[in-house]
Amino acid sequence: MKPSFLPFLFLLIALSITGCYRMRSSNGGGQKSILSETRKINPADIELPAGYKAEVVAADFTFPTDVAFDEAGNVYVIEAGYSYGEEFLEPKLIQVSPDGKKTTIATGTLNGPWTGVTFYNESFYIAEGGQREGGRILQVAKDGTINPLLQNLPSFGDHHTNGPAIGPDGKLYFGIGTATNAGVVGPDNYDMGWLKRNPAFHDIPCQDITLAGHNFTSTAPDTKSKKVTGPYLPYGTPAETGQVIPGALPCSGAVMRVSTDGGAMELVAWGFRNPFGLAFAPDGSLFVTDNGYDVRGSRPVWGVGDYLWQVQQGQWYGWPDFAGGLAMNGDRFKAPGEAAPKPVLAGHPGTPPRPAASLGVHSSSNGLDFSTAASFGHTGEAFIAQFGDMAPNVGKVMAPVGFKVVRVNPANGVVTDFAINKGDKNAPASALKSGGLERPVSVKFSPDGTALYIVDFGVMRLTDDKTIPQKNSGVIWKITRTVR
């Protein structure tokens, strides 16, 4: 379904009435008028701590997911090229000039989404989700030449190849999400599209695991036949008690690393569900945001938040039998009307730690970055973009969750709102009929640390059976400190 657009004349009339489209240019100059045919845009509708202000850098992106800066501080944005609802477009790397002008630097294939980008040693590194041909890490020159650094990553499923981030060792770190919600392929994966394209795909452990023998019965949406499926196995393949599933690299639900020149991948840690955002703290520690379980599929899990993890080499973080360090061995994670999720592994690769911070249930806590400049404030704290809940698609929520940027003290796990819409909190601007944040998906600090850039994916309408993202509604915001 395509979004409807207001006639231009009507739009101008509406702008003259609301006055919501006058905002500062991205270089701090005088006022300018920014028009958007798809959404209201008004920085004044974003509530910030005293002494901070919001501006718009550029608008009218289609599914933007991340921002990066070259050695001169120029701003670049990636558009995903794929979105909820199985809409495939060409992903793009776009340079944004100080006056908001956009120049396309590189265009990808229909193998999106492009989920993250970083710049290092004269090259951009982009994580490509791989819905059709498998995940990839792309090295992109400033002239737009694309070189696949890694290919054939197992990212055909629910979650994608994410990141990337450059570590203190100069290596490229990235995440690979799981194929499924909770370890078992089911009708929900058919509804999401990928099971039709890849009926044999399933989760892959990073080392050998032994199954407990639990199976899950579902009805195949296409044939209406009954399917019995075990964890880490293709749809319709039952598990046996004591069955060993061989580990392999690359694998599902893992953080990995590779040289920026390519070569063999190395496993950093695993047992994540969807390690989306990766960032290094000022002390060199790696942190990752992890999207928690949904209440869907053959093994629904109730009430699980998203997490911020400090990543330790070789650690297993608990998926699919733990949530936030807590075992699924009782009714704690039992969804109403469903059986309590049982552990599907006969033994576990280790004892998972507790997260550095627990974030909102279904908040979709995604991209993150750390403040490093005293002039911005909150040095050493993590800033996290919360995309917002996808209810009813992921299960019911008591009230809207997310749609904001939070900051987290990783030393004590305290989470504090930083940028949030005014009025009724925790709701997208379109629901509030305001011009603030819709779906923050990523945050990045400028190279000097004085400005926080927020990538706002754009307007997304949800129905009981459809997710309808709106093209040309993405915005790049910038937050700076005015009083120190």
N, C-alpha and C positions, 0 to 999 in steps of 0.2 A: 504494500500500500504506500503510495507516495504522499508526502505532506502537501497540504494545500497552502497556497501563497496568497497574501493580500495583494490586490492591485496596488501599483506603486503610488498612485495618487491618494488612495485611501491610507496607505502607510504614512505618507507625509502628513496627512491630516492628523492621524493618530499620534505621530511624534510631536506635532505642535501642541497637542493637548496634554500629553503625559510629561513631556520634557525629560524623558528617561534616557536619552541617547547622547547627551553631551558629556564627554569625559576627556581626561588629559591624554596627550599623546604619550607613547611609550618612552620617549626620551626626556620627559619632564618639561616639555615646552608648553605653549599656550593651549587653550581649549580647542578641541576639534569635534566635529560631528561624525559619529560612527553609526551607520545604518545597518540594521539586520532585518531581513525579511522573515526570519524564522522564530525569533524570541525577543523578549524585552531584555535590555542590558542596562544595568544601573549599578555602578560600584557602591553607591550610597546605601543599597539594600543589603550589603554584606556587613555584618557586625564583627568588628575587630577590637582587640585590646586598645586601650587609650594610647595614642602616640603612633599608631600605624594607619596607613591609608591603602586603598585598593585602586588600581587603574586597569584599563584594558589595553593589552598589547595589540591584539588582532582578533577578529571574529569571523564567523561564517566558514569554519572548518567542518569537514565531514568526518566524523569519528576520530578526532585527534586522541592520541594516547600518551605521548611523551614529548619532552623538550630537551634540547642539548645546546651546548655553546662551543664554538670553535676557539682557536687560540687567541683570536682578536675580540672575543666576547660576543660575536654575532649569534643571533637566536635562530634555531632550527626546530621545526616541529614535524613529527611523523603523524600521518593519517593511517588508520589501521587497515583500511581496504576490506575489512570483513567485520560484521557485527552480528549481534543477536538477531535471530530471525533468518539466519542463513542467507544474508545478503553479501554477495561477493563483488567487490570493486577492486580497482588497482590501488595498492598502497602507495604512499608518496612520502618523500623527504622534501620539506619545503623550508626555504630560507625566508625569514620575516625581517624586513628592514625596519629601522626606527620609526618610519611613518606608517607602518602596518602593511606595506606592500608585500605580496607573496610571490616568490619565485620557486618553481618546482626544480629541484636538483636531481632527483632520481625517482623513477617509477618502477614498482615491482610487478610481480605476476599475481594471478588469482590464487595465491597460496597463503593468504593472510591468516590471522591478522598480524600486522607489525605491532608489537606490544611495548617495545622499549628501545631506547637509543642512548648511546654515549659517544663521546669524541675523545680520541687519544692518538697522539703521534700522527697527525695529518689525515686520520681516517675516522669515519663514523662506523660504529658497530651496532647493528640492528638485530633484534630478536624477531624472527618470523615464526608465527604460530604453527603453520604447517597443516592446515585442515585438509588439503588435497594431496600434497606430495611429501608430507613429513616436515618436521620443524627444521629450521636452519638458523645459523648465525651468519649474517652477511657483513662483509667489510665493504664499505662504500667510500670511494674517493670523492674529493670535493668537486670533481668534474662530473660526478654521477655514475661513474663506472662501478658496477656491482660485482664483487667476487665472493662466492659462497665459501666461508671459512669452515663451516660444519654443515653437513646435510644428513637427511634420513633420521632425524631425531623423532622419538615416539610421541608425537604431539597431535595425533589424529582425533583425539577424544574431547572430553568436556573442557580440558584445560590445555594450556599452550606452552610454548617455549617463551620464557620471560626474562626480564633483566634488560640488558646486561650491565655490569659494573666492573670497573678496573680496580684491582686490589693493590695494596702497597707493594706486592711482589711483581707488579706489572702484568699480571695475568688477567684474563677476562673471565669473570664469574657470571653464571647464568642459572636460571631455574627451569625445570621441566615439570609441568603439572601432571596430575594423575588422569587416567582415561575416564574414570568414573567418580561418582560421589563418595562411595564408601567401599570400593573394592570389587563390586559385582556389576557386570554388564546387565542392563535391563531395558524395559520399554522407554524409560526416560531418555536413554541415549539414542533410541530410535527417534523420539520426538525432537531431540536436539540436532538430528540430521546425520551425524557421523556414522551411526550403526548401519544406515542404509548404504553408505559408500564403502565402509570397511567392516563387514560382518565378522571378520576373524580377529579384530583388534581387541585388546584387553590390557590391563595393567601389567607391568613388568617389574619384578623386584630387583633391587640392586645387588643382592646376594641370595644364596639359596634359602628358601623358606619351606616350612612344613605345614600343611593345611590340617585344620581340625576336623574337616569333613562335613561342615555345614553347607547345605545347598539351599537355593532360593527358587521358588516356582513363580513364574509369571506368564502372562498371555502375550504372545507376539502380536504387535499391532497390525502387521501386514497379513499374516496367515490365520490369526486368531487361534493358533495352536498353543498348547502348553509347553513351556520351556523350563527345564531344570538346569540351573547354572551355579557353578561354584566360583569362589573368588579367584582372581588372577587367571581366569580361563575365558575362552570365547563364549559368546552367548549361546546357550543351549548345551553347554558341556558341563556335566556334573563333576563334582570333586569327590575324591576318595579320602577316607581317614588316613592320615599319615603320608599323603601324596606330597612329594617334593617338587616344588617349582624352582627350576634353576635360575639363579641370578644372572644378570647380564648388564653390560654398559653399552650404550646409555640406557637409563631406566626411568621409571615413573616416580613422580613426587620427590625429586632430588635437586640439590644444588651441585653444579659441576663447574669445572674451570678448564681453560685451554690457553695456550700461548696465543698472543695476538697475531702471530705468524701462522697459526694453525698447528696441526699435529694431533697427538693423542689426547683424548679427554681424560680428566681425572675426577674421581668422585670426591666431593667435599663432605656431604652429609645427605641423609635421606630420611624417609618417613614423614614427609610433608604431604599435604593435600594439594595445595596450589601455591607454591612459593612464587609470589607475584613480584613484589618490590624488593630489590637488593640494594644495600648501601653500606658503606664503611663509615664507622664512627671516627671522630678525630683521633682516637687512640689506635686506629687500625683494625678494630674488631668488626666482623661482618654481622649485619643484622638482616633479617628477611621478614616480610609480612606474609602470612599464611591464611588463605581463605578457608574458613571452617566448613564442616559438613552442612548439607541441606537436608530438609525433611522431604525426601523424594527417592524414587527408585525402589529396587528390591530390598534394600537395607537402609531405610530412612533413619536418621539420627537427629534427635531433638535437642534444641537449646544450646548449641555449640557456638561460641563466639569466634571471631577472628583473633589471630595471635601475632605478636611481635616476638621473634626468637633471636637470641644471640647464637650464632652458628659456630659450633665446635667441630673440628676435623674428626671425621669418622663416626659422629654421633647419629643414632637413630631417634627420630622425633615422634614416633608413635602411630602414625597412620598405617593401617586402617583400624587398629584396635584400641587406640587411646585418643583422647581429646584434651589438649592442654595439660598433658601429663597424667590424666585420670583414666583409669582402665574402664572399658565397657564390660563390666561384670555384674551389673544389676540394672535397676530401673532408672538410674539417674538420667540416661539419655533416651528414654522410651518415649516415642511419639504417641500422642493420643490415638487409641484405636489400633495401634500397631504392636507387634512383638518387640520386646527390648532387644537391642542389637547385641549379639553375642560375639565374643572374640572369634575371628576366623582363622587365626594362626595357632598351631599347637604349641609353639614356643616363640619367644620374641627375641629379636636380634640384640636387645639391650633394654635398659630401663630409661625411658624418655625423661628429660628434664622438665621443669616447669617453665612456662614462657616468661620472657622479660616483661611482657604486659599482655593483658587480656583486653580485647576491643569488642565493640558491640556485636551482638548476634545478628548475622545477616547484614552487617554494615558494609561488607565488601571493601575492606581496608587494603588498599593497593599500593601505589607508588609511594616511596618515602625518600627523605634526604635529611642530613644532619646540619644544624646550624653550626658554623665555624667562626663567625664574626661577632665580636662583642658589640659592634655598631648596630647589628640587627637584634641581638639579644638572644637569650636562651641557648647559649653556647653549649654544645654537647647533647642537646635534646633532639629527638627524632620528630620530624614533621611528616604526617601521614595523610594522604588523600583518601577519603571515604566515599566511594562511588554511590553508596546507598543501597537499600534493600531492593530485591527484585520480586517481592511478594505480589501476587500469590504463587509465582513460579517456583520459589524455593521453600514454600511453606508459609503459614500465616505469621504475622507479627502483631504484637500488641499495639504498636504505633510505628510510624515511619522511623527508620533508623539510618543514620549516616548523612549523606549529602553535605559534607563539610570537610574541613581540614582540622585535625587535632595535633597537639604536640604531646610527646611522651618523654618522661624522664626515665631512661633505661636503667638507672641505678635503683629506683624504687617502684617502677611500674605505674606511676601516677599519670593518668591521662587527662588532659585539659583541652577544652575547645579553644581553637584559635581563630578560625574563620568560619562563620556560620550565618545562615540567612536570618535576617531580622523577622520579628513576628513570631508565628508558630515555629518553634525550633524543629530541626531534623526533618525537613521536607524540601523537595526541590522547588526552585523559584517558580516554575510554571504552575505548581499546585497552589502556591501562595499568591499567584498573580503579581509577582514582583520581578525585578530584574537582576536578582542575585545569582547564586550558584545553582547549577543543575546537577551535574554528575562529575565531581572532581575525581580524576582517575590517576593523576600523577602530580608530584611536586618536585621542583629542582631549585636549588639556590644558584644564583649567578656566580661566576667564577670568583668574584671578590667577596661573596657572601653577604652583600648588602641588600639583595632583593630576592624574594621567594616567588617563583613562577608557579602558577597553578594551571594545570591542563584540565579543562572542563569539557568532558566528552560531548555534552549537548543534551537535548530534550529526548526523552524516551517514554513512550506510552506503553502501559502494560494492561493486558486483558487477561481473562482466565486461561486463554490458550495461545496468546500471541504476545510477542515483544516487538514493538515497532519503534526503532530508532529514527530520529528525524535528521535528514541530511542538512548540511550547511548551518548547523546550530551550535557547533563547538566554539569555545572561546578560550583564549589564553589571557589569564589575569596576572597581574604583578602586585605584590605586597611589599611596601617599603616602610621603614621607620622614619617618622618625621620629628619625633621628640625623643631625646636620649637623656 
